[in-house]
Amino acid sequence: MLIFETRENSRGPALDKATYDAVVVGAGLAGLMSAYYIAKEGFKVAVISKVFPTRSHSAAAEGGIAAYIEGNSDPNDSPDYMAYDTIKGGDYLVDQDAAELLAYKSGEIVDLLERWGALFNRQPDGRIAVRYFGGQTYPRTRFVGDKTGMALLHTVYERASGTDNVDFYYEWFTWDLVVDSDRRVRGVVAFDMRNMTPTFFEARAVVMASGGMGMLYKHSTNSYINTGDGYAMALRAGAALKDPEFVQFHPTALYPSDILISEAARGEGAVLRNNKGERFMARYAPKKLDLAPRDIVSRSIMIEIKEGRGFPGGYVGLDLTHLGEEYIKERLALAYEAALNFAGVDAMKEMIPVRPAQHYFMGGIDVDIKGRNPDLIGLFAAGEAACVSVHGANRLGSNSLLETLVFGRETGIAVAEYLKTASWPSSDVAKDVERSVDQAYSVVKSESGRHFGEILEELRSTMWDYVGIFRNDGGLRNALSKIDQLRGEINKMYVTDKSKVYNTEFFNALELKNMLDLALVIAHAALNRTESRGAHYREDYPQRNDQEWMKHTLTYLRGKTVEISYKPVKVTRWKPEERVY
Ligand SMILES: Cc1cc2nc3c(=O)[nH]c(=O)nc-3n(C[C@H](O)[C@H](O)[C@H](O)COP(=O)(O)OP(=O)(O)OC[C@H]3O[C@@H](n4cnc5c(N)ncnc54)[C@H](O)[C@@H]3O)c2cc1C
């Protein structure tokens, strides 16, 4: 007997409904920051998260947050230099007004977080400590030991949960955005993960702050909750994803488990070596060496491995041995422990085995610098779920935590402004809500076909093999036909768990549906962009082509097809130039 029946059969006609001014999907740094600034203006906010807020993926960030701080930075540095590094690092696909905002607000946001209670590491003279991250002309990365994300997340959670206007729904899975015939956002459909009960969260504004999508790739530094749900919800509802062909691969994931070895290690002086002991980055980035941006270092590692200078199994070495025991223990304890516990390597004596793995998504829901999506009235996005176009074709390390806070706040303020005048629409969306719930159940109604786990593994391998660090026309076409096939198969897939109590398989199957929608869009956009820029490297078009491709990709999902259009990059002060390091 099937337990996944239609909503009418399983629960009766009445659906639970909760009404808020705004719903924030995601309780990471971006979601909490937005929620706080909406609630501060007196609006009622629901924050919905698959996990307890402080278990959101932001907690995993070790390395730090970039900031230019007046009087506490290199005397030659400036916010303009920081914006320039961000733009050059992003291979000139960055909207320059966004980069300027990020840089000019960076010092202020670190100061705010300190006042809220996050204590950053200090230099002996009491000023906030700083280290280099890749692509920085001057060192700008600030840190709280090697648990920066954790410290910031706890601090912002304390703030957001301290206001009366925020209700938290954790271990709730948001499945769909509800949009009416006027393209106005009306709320979300979400399931209580403890018992699969659906509820319609009615709201005048929705902020998508649902984080990244690393689970699309066979090798990723991300946690299992990063399945790209927010991107897929926005696509299905008719909003564009911007620049989805730009996926970041981090150079140093631990071999073989793919746990991140933070860029902080290279920032503190660790170097990459091949099987001959050579510091091979001298060949690829003679000036910045190991601290070139991530796209360049990842490709260099892969070339070393392909040309036979890697170690058996496919990895290179990250050498910390010259840094000394005390320094490693003080600054890089997590990297040391990860290498010891998950690769059996004592980093004080031997090199850590590393290879690239998927790490970050530069693409995201199309929004402006206030987090507003132009396609749907009342839809906002922030953090990794959004594409403000501040990272362009390649994000610089430690700019993401900064983005979540700067643009999370901008978005929260913009939502509150919007709510001051937005009325409650009167048209009835009950039928749309019911259809959405039934569609969720239908994803798992089959008792035969393929198990969802098999489809997932095939998808992850396809993305890694053909939509990874090196891409070409043939490979991308292979990927598209495989993704099409898998999208067909999910209509007949099954899950083994039939209970209604903590049925994680049910939610994994919904996540798979989301991942397939997103994969289709990424592969299409990658096939269309016939140039190489930042993290998008086409073997058949190895040069950057500003003449034709200095533009953002906009992708829309229309059933089985993807519609693509383009819009210009915003250039304020910095003309594109050759990107050498
Ligand atoms: C290992 C690692 C280390 C990193 N280190 C750094 C660093 O040192 N510096 C830096 O700047 N950046 C770093 N990054 C990147 C950075 O941490 C992330 O980009 C950033 O924290 C994302 O924050 P967010 O608020 O957008 O999303 P997240 O913190 O990922 O939160 C997403 C939220 O959405 C919720 N959610 C998702 N889908 C649903 C759904 N369907 N229903 C309900 N809720 C949902 C989740 O439960 C979660 O609460 C690192 C990334 C990784 C993977």
The ligand as an ORCA input file, in Angstrom:
! r2SCAN-3c Opt
* xyz 0 1
  C      33.823     24.083      3.590
  C      33.568     25.515      3.225
  C      34.332     26.529      3.769
  C      34.101     27.858      3.408
  N      34.897     28.834      3.942
  C      34.663     30.134      3.622
  C      35.455     31.177      4.184
  O      36.362     30.935      4.975
  N      35.169     32.448      3.836
  C      34.155     32.775      2.965
  O      33.940     33.960      2.698
  N      33.378     31.802      2.438
  C      33.606     30.497      2.745
  N      32.815     29.513      2.200
  C      31.597     29.897      1.474
  C      30.526     30.380      2.448
  O      30.640     29.675      3.659
  C      29.105     30.194      1.935
  O      29.005     30.635      0.608
  C      28.128     31.000      2.789
  O      28.304     30.699      4.152
  C      26.691     30.717      2.373
  O      25.835     31.318      3.304
  P      24.262     31.412      3.028
  O      23.674     32.133      4.155
  O      24.040     31.914      1.663
  O      23.786     29.895      3.008
  P      23.978     28.700      4.063
  O      24.761     29.080      5.245
  O      24.439     27.549      3.249
  O      22.505     28.439      4.546
  C      21.516     27.911      3.702
  C      20.254     27.735      4.504
  O      19.188     27.369      3.634
  C      18.443     26.315      4.215
  N      17.783     25.580      3.134
  C      18.296     25.154      1.958
  N      17.341     24.530      1.222
  C      16.202     24.585      1.962
  C      14.880     24.109      1.760
  N      14.514     23.455      0.667
  N      13.980     24.309      2.740
  C      14.302     24.944      3.882
  N      15.556     25.426      4.117
  C      16.481     25.241      3.178
  C      19.469     25.513      4.984
  O      18.857     24.732      5.975
  C      20.323     26.651      5.563
  O      19.714     27.144      6.744
  C      33.065     28.172      2.509
  C      32.282     27.159      1.962
  C      32.553     25.839      2.280
  C      31.764     24.769      1.597
*
